[in-house]
Amino acid sequence: MFVRRLELVDFRSYQRVLVEFEAGPAVLVGPNGVGKTNLVEALGYLATLGSHRVATDAPLVRSGAERAVVRAEMVNEGRELLVELQIEPGRANKARLGRAPASRARDILGAVKLVLFAPEDIALVRGDPDGRRRFIDELLVARQPRMAAVRADYERVVKQRNALLRTAYLTKRVRGAGGDLSTLDVWDTHLAQHGAKLWAARLELAATLGPLVTTAYEAVAAGRGAAGLAYVSKTPAPEGADLEKALAEAIVERRPAEIERGVTLVGPHRDDLALTLGDLPAKGYASHGESWSVALALRLAAYELLRDGGAEPVLVLDDVFAELDSGRRERLADLVSGAEQVLVTCAVDDDVPVRLRGARYLVQDGEVRRG
């Protein structure tokens, strides 16, 4: 799969821009702050319905505009597909596949397969669990778009259940007696049902991804240690256990604490991915260079997983090479130079290994031109 054409309207710094690409490597070059990352962020948004830089949609819309439009023409095994998304903060996004409107924005998930590695990915190693949960959930959806509905259903249940618990908690503080929790049992059932589906999918994905992370880290770090990945759940469940039953039992056990604190304490939204180097956790023990290599190994493993599943994803390396030493730069170039399409952003041409210096695009003053 590769991007043939990308068009942005009122997205970030761009009033309107159209860039035509081709298969193979392409380098977007320009000083910092001119909008190189905005271009690949837009592609990432089409692939995941989220930004790797901000948590809300408002910053994605150019100042003074009401909405932004991202439009990409994708080519997969000779077949062309137009994917379009209209981003309007405060309202539901509108999407189109081909020339037809999609009933929901999430219907376009899977149309753009993309793996993006950016400086923000260091947080996958050093940051909080929510970033790692987002990583595995986005990979789940990229691999199986139907999981978007499972994820959305689970998040809806947690939100509703939290609202109920929070109301009861505040009522107790003000009046000295708990609020109405008569519907909590219904939400408990939904939490166990939807949570078990998400939990099972994450477990399967983590088991598949782990060996790929180990292999990718060995390649990037030239054999300096072994990286590992494992899924860690806060809910006890012996191997082969009924996950829905395990969640239901944990909910019953933790209910007094949930009522006391006014928040849902059981479910996959409390879980984590354990990243290790040798016998030690990567977080807190890995050096800066090792942390970069682990983060890169996660993205390369995701790339290999999606590649093995069918359509080869577009690979985006956003301002990555400036952060790597020369050895890691060359090893990374060796690993990805055969990809169908690699989009690289950089401030200095010389940061990019020669084998990845394909088509060159100069980004400057709100324009992108081939040069």
KELUM-127858 format. One record per residue: residue in one letter; x negated, y, z negated of N, C-alpha, C in turn. Coordinates in pm, whole numbers, plus 50000, padded with zeros to 5 digits. Layout:
BEGIN
AXYZXYZXYZ/...
***
This chain:
BEGIN
M499164988150000500005000050000499125012450000/F499555022750076498845035350069499805047050092/V499395058750044500155071050062499765077150196/R500725078950283500455085450411500655100550401/R501645104650325501955118850317502495122050177/L502035133050122502515137849992502935152250007/E504155155349966504665169049972505185173049834/L504785184849789505225190249661505895203749684/V506995205749614507685218649615507885223149471/D507305234449436507425240149302507005230349193/F505995222449224505455213149124504165219149068/R504145221148936502965226748869502545239948936/S501335240548989500815253049046501195255049192/Y501845245149253502095245649397503515250549429/Q503595261149509504895265249561505345255249667/R504455252049755504705241449854503355236949910/V503165223849919501945218549977502255205150042/L501605202550153501755189950225500375184550256/V500115172150213498815165950236499035152650309/E498315150650416498385138050491497135129850464/F497355117450422496265108350389496235096850489/E495235088350471495145075950547494615065250453/A494635052950497494105042150414492605044150393/G492085038250285490675039550254490435049850145/P489175053050118488865062750013489095077150060/A489535085549967489705099849994489285107349869/V488605118549889488095126549778488745140249782/L489375144149670489935157549653488925165349570/V488305175449629487215182449563487545197249548/G487135202849436487355216949411487015220349268/P486845233049235486525236949098487625232549001/N487285232048874488265228648772489385239148769/G490615234348752491745243448738492415247748866/V492045241748980492655246149107493825237349149/G494095226449078495275218349109495015204549164/K493785199549152493495185949203494305175549126/T494275176648994494995166848912496505168048931/N497005180048962498435181648985498925172649098/L498095170849201498475162549315498625147949275/V497655142649204497725128549167498715126349052/E498915136648969499935135748865501315133948928/A501555140949038502835139749107503045125549157/L502015119549214502115105649258502365096349139/G501655098849030501865090748911503285091848859/Y503865103848871505245105648825506215097448910/L505975097049041506825088649127506735073949089/A505555069749044505345055649013505925051748878/T505935061048782506305057448644507445065548586/L507845076348654508825085948601508305092748475/G507005093948465506395100748352505045106348392/S504595116348315503295122448340502265116848244/H501015115348292499955110748204499375122248123/R499895134448145499335146248078500295152547977/V501575152248003502555158647914503725149347888/A504415151747777505505142847736506865147147789/T506985159647834508265164547884508115169548027/D509265171648093509255175648233509055190548256/A509365198748157509335213248178508015218448234/P506855213948185505595219248240505335215348386/L506095205648438505875201148575506485210548678/V507415218848634508095228048726507375241448726/R507055246348845506325259048859507045270348788/S506295278748722506875289948649507765298348740/G508995300848696509945308548774510875300248860/A510565287448878511415278648959512355270648869/E513465266048924514435258348847514165243348854/R513545239048961513325224848980512075222649065/A511575210549061510445206749145510825194549227/V510205193149342510445181549428509115174949461/V509075161749445507915153849485508385143949590/R507715144049705508145135549817506905128549874/A506975115149885505825107649937506285097550040/E505505096350145505735086050246504725074850221/M505235063250185504385051850151504385041850266/V503255035150282503135024750385502715011850316/N503495001450335503204988550274503324977650380/E502194971850416502144961350518502844965950646/G502564978250686503094983550810504474989650801/R505154987650689506504993150671506425006450597/E507165016350647507155029550588508375031450499/L508185038750389509285041750298509085055750241/L510125063950251510095077350194510675076850053/V509935081949956510365082249817510385096749771/E511505100949715511655115049676512265116049538/L511765125749461512285128049327512435142949304/Q513605146949256513855160849219513845161749067/I512945169949014512775171148869513405184248823/E514395183148737515105194848686515215193648535/P514315200048460514315198548314515675201348251/G516055192848158517345194248092518475186948161/R518205181748281519195174148355518575161148406/A519415152048448518925139348501518225141748634/N517075135648651516365136648778517165129948889/K517015135149011517695129349127516645123149219/A516965111549274515995104349356516605100049488/R515695097749584516095092449714515105081649755/L515625071049814514805060549873515155059950020/G514145061650106514455062950247515225076050266/R516345075450329517155087450347518395087350258/A518525077050174519735075550094519485079349949/P520425086149885520265089449744520345077049657/A519545076649552519585065549456520585069049347/S521265059049294522265061749190521615066449061/R520395061549033519645065848915518195067648954/A517515076648882516115079148913515275066348900/R515595058048802514775046148780514895035948892/D515835038148984515965028949097514755029749191/I513965040449182512785041349269511565034449210/L511665030049085510515023349022510165010749101/G508895009149130508444997849211508185001649355/A508765012949399508555017349537507155022849557/V506615028949453505245034049456504445026449351/K503585017749396502725010349301501395017649295/L501035021649175499865030149158499235027649023/V497915027549019497165026848894496295039248887/L496475047048781495775059748766494875059348644/F493595062148665492655063048554492215077548542/A492355083148421492085097248398491375099148265/P490775110848242490105113248114490995110947993/E492305113348008493235111247897493275096747851/D492795087447935492865073247901491955069247786/I491045077847747490215074747631491095072947507/A492275079247508493215077847397493785063847388/L493735056147496494175042247488493315034347390/V492075038447376491155031647284491115038547149/R491045051647149490845059147025492105064846964/G493195064647039494425071246994495365062146918/D496595067046901497615060046824498275048946908/P498975039746840499595028446912500605032247018/D501255044047006502295047247103501745048147245/G500475052647261499885053147394499645039347450/R499255030047367499035016247414500365009347445/R501395012347366502715006847396503225012247530/R503005024947554503425030647682502655024047797/F501375021747778500565015247881501155001647919/I501424993247819501904979747851503324980147907/D504164989547859505524990247911505564995348054/E504725005148087504675009948226504154999048319/L503214991148271502714980048352503784969348369/L504554966848265505674957548274506624961748386/V506984974548387507944979648485507344979448626/A506054982848637505404982548769505394968348824/R505224958748737505184944748778506574939248804/Q507524942948719508914938248730509834950248706/P510234957448810511054969548792512314967448710/R512854955248707514064952848626513814955248478/M512534954948435512234957148294512494971648253/A512664980548349512994994448315514324995048241/A515284986848284516584986648217516474980848077/V515664970348060515454964347928514834974647834/R513814981447884513134991547803514105002847766/A514895007647863515835018447838516905014347737/D517405002047749518424997147656517864996547514/Y516644991747501516044990647369515825004547308/E515315013847386515075027247335516375034147296/R517445031447370518755037147336519235031747202/V519075018847180519515012747054518725018446936/V517415019446952516595025046843517005039346812/K517275047146916517685061146896519005061846821/Q519975053746860521285053846794521175048846650/R520385038546631520235032946497519505042746406/N518495049346457517775059446379518695070946339/A519565075046431520495085946401521425081946287/L521895069646290522795064746184522065064046050/L520855058646050520085057645926519705071345874/R519355080445963518965093845921520135101245858/T521315099945917522505106345861522795101145721/A522705087845705522955081845574521915086545472/Y520675087545517519585091945429519815106345382/L520185115245474520405129245438521645130845350/T522685122945379523895123445297523595119345154/K522775109145138522415104545004521635115244929/R520735122144998519935132544932520805144344888/V521815147644969522645159344939523735156044839/R524375144544859525565141244779525285130744672/G524115124244681523805114044582524375100444614/A525055099344726525615086344769525355084744917/G525125072144961524825069445100525985072145193/G525685074945320526715077345419527315064345470/D528165065645571528855054145629527895045845715/L527635033445675526775024345750527555012345803/S528865014145821529705002945861529374997646000/T528795006046087528475001546223527024996846236/L526284996846124524874993146132524694978646178/D525604969746137525484955646177525534954046328/V526374962246393526484961446539525154965446603/W524564976246555523284980746610522164970946575/D522274964346460521284953946425521284942846529/T522474938746570522584928146670521984932546803/H522304944646845521754949846971520234951046963/L519744955546849518294957146833517594943646847/A518144933246785517534920046794517594914646937/Q518714916747005518864911447142517924918347239/H517984931547245517154938947341515684938647300/G515434939147170514064938847122513364925747155/A514104914747146513514901547176513104900647322/K513904906347411513554906147554512284913947581/L512184925947521511004934247541509784927847477/W509954922347359508864915747286508314904047365/A509204895647416508774883847493508024887947619/A508514898147687507854902747810506474908347780/R506344915847672505034921247633504064909947597/L504534900147524503664888947486503114881847609/E503994879247705503574872347827502574880747905/L502844893747915501954902647990500594903847922/A500594905247790499324906547718498484893947733/A499124882247731498394869647748497754868847886/T498434874047988497904874048124496824884648141/L497034896048078496134907448096494814905648022/G494834899047908493654897747824492414892947898/P492464881447966491284876748040490824886348149/L491754893548211491384903248314490634915048253/V491024919148133490314929948064488894925448031/T488744913147983487414907947951486514907948074/T487044903348186486264902748310485904916648359/A486874925848356486624939448404485594946548318/Y485684944648186484704951248098483294945948124/E483194933148143481884927248170481284933148298/A482134935348398481654940748525481234955348511/V482034963248437481744977548422480544979848331/A480484972148221479434974348121478204965848144/A478174958348254477014950048290476664940148180/G477704933648124477464922948028477074927347889/R477244940247857476884945147723478054943347627/G478244931147581479334928347489480564923147562/A481524918347483482764912747538483954920247481/A484854924547570486064931547529487234921747528/G488164924047438489334915547430490594923747407/L491724917347434493034923847416493994913547360/A494774917447261495784908547205496974916847159/Y498144911047168499364917847123499554915346974/V499814926046901499964924946756501354929946719/S502164920946664503524924546623503604926046473/K504404935746428504644937646286505684927746234/T506344920746326507384911146286506814897046287/P506824890046175506294876346172507114867146262/A506414859546346507084850046435506084839246473/P506174827346417505264816446454505364813446603/E504324807846659504314804446801505484795346835/G506184798946940507344791046982508624794646908/A508574804646822509744808246744510784815446831/D512024815046786513104822546849512914837246812/L512514845446908512164859246878513374867446834/E514534864746893515734872046852516074868846706/K515954856246670516224852146531515194858446437/A513924858646480512874864446396513144879346372/L513574886446475513894900646458515104902446367/A516134894246386517344895346304517014893146156/E516164883446128515794880645988514964892045931/A514074897546011513244908645965514094921045938/I515124923246020516014934646001516724933645867/V517224921745837517904919645708516944922345592/E515734917245605514744918745497514354933345476/R514244940845585513734954545576514844965145563/R516094960745564517174970645561517094979945440/P516874975245318516794984645205515734995445226/A514564991545280513515001345304513905010945415/E514635006045516515075014845625516075025145575/I516995020745490517985030045435517295040245345/E516305035745271515575044645182514795055245260/R514275051545377513435060645454514175067245571/G515325061945609516115068045715515565065845855/V514915054245878514315051646008514225036646032/T514235032546159514135018446196512695013746182/L512475003546099511134998746069510814985346134/V511774979746208511604966446268511804967446419/G510914960946495511094960246639509814963146715/P509834960746846508634962646930508094976946932/H508914986646894508425000546891507435002746777/R507244992546693506264993446584504994985446614/D504954978846729503854969646760502674976946824/D501614969346854500394975446905499644965446993/L498704970547071497734962347142496414963547068/A495844952247028494554952346961493454951247066/L492594961247072491464961347165490204958847083/T489404949347126488224945547049486974945647136/L485854947647067484524945947127483804935947040/G483584924147094483034913547010484044910146901/D483604910346776484494907246664485064919746597/L484764931546652485174944046589486244951146671/P487114958646602488084966746677487374977746754/A487814979946878487194990446959487425004246896/K488615006346842488905019146778488075020546651/G487265030746646486455033246528485065027446534/Y484835017546621483525011146630482845013146765/A483645014746870483055016347004482425030147019/S481275030747084480635043547116481465050547223/H481065062847256481795070247359481745062747492/G480555058147531480435050747657481195037747655/E481165030647542481915018047531483415020547536/S483865031347472485305034647476485755037447618/W484935044847694485245047347833485325034347912/S484405025347886484375012647958485595004047925/V486025004147799487224996547761488465002447829/A488585015747826489725022147891489735019148040/L488575019748102488475016748244488815002148271/A488384993248181488694978948197490194976548191/L490914984048106492364982748099493004986248233/R492584997148292493175001348420492774991848534/L491534987348535491114978048640491844964748625/A492084960448502492844948048479494284949748530/A494874961548503496224964248553496254964048705/Y495224969748766495124969848912495074955548967/E494244947148908494124933348954495424925648935/L496114928248824497374921448797498414924848901/L498544937748932499524942049032499134937249171/R497834937249198497344932649328497674917949350/D497514909949246497824895649256499314893149271/G500134903049228501574901249232502214904849364/G501434909449462502014912949591501364925149651/A502124936149655501624948449717500424953849641/E499364957049715498194962649652498474977149612/P498264980649486498584994249444497565004349492/V498005016849499497095027949521496275029749394/L494985032049408494125034049292493685048649288/V493935055249175493595069349158492555070649047/L491455077249077490395080048979490325095148963/D490945100148858491075114548838489945119848750/D489015126948810487925133348738487195123448646/V486955111548698486395100648619484875100248627/F484325102248745482895099648764482005109348686/A482505121448659481705130948581481485126048439/E482365117048391482265111948255481405099348244/L480995093748356480275081048356478805083148386/D477965074748327476545075148364476365068848502/S475185070248559474965065948697475205051048715/G474825043048615475025028648627476485024948634/R477285030848544478725027948545479385033248672/R478915044748721479475050048847479315040148960/E478115034848976477845025749086478605012649070/R478675007748947479394995048925480884996848951/L481445008448910482855011048937483095011949087/A482215018749159482355019949304482315006249370/D481434997549322481354983949376482674976549357/L483304978749242484534971449209485734976049291/V485784988949326487004994349387486864998149534/S485664997349589485465002349726486284994549829/G486684982349797487474974449891488964976549880/A489414985349792490844987749776491444993949902/E492714991549923493354996850043493335012050045/Q493555018149928493445032749920492945036649781/V491905044949779491375050349654491385065549666/L492075072249575492095086849572491255091449455/V490255099649483489305104249382489375119349372/T489435124549251489315138949232487985141949164/C487375153049202486095156749142485845171649163/A484965177149081484555191049098483285192149182/V482495181449183481215181449254481115168849339/D480875170449467480795158949558479785148549512/D478675153149462477595143849427477935134649311/D478995137749236479405128749128479985115749182/V480465115949306481155104449364480145095749439/P480065082849408479165074049482479435074349632/V478375072749708478455074149853479515065249914/R479655053049867480595043649929482055047649912/L482315057349823483695062049806483925075749867/R482925081049936483085094250000483695092450138/G484995090250139485715088750265486205102250314/A487495102950345488085115650387487935125850274/R487615138250310487365148650211488415159550223/Y488975163650108489995174150104489535184950008/L489515197250054489125208449971490375214749910/V490405215349777491555220949704491145234649652/Q491905245049693491535258649653492685268149679/D492945276949582493935287549598495315282449639/G495745271449576497075266149604497205259149738/E496075256549805496105249749934495195237549932/V495495228150018494695216050035494425214450184/R493155214450219492835212950361491725202650381/R491815195750492490815185550526489515192550562/G488405187550506487145194250537485955185650501/
***
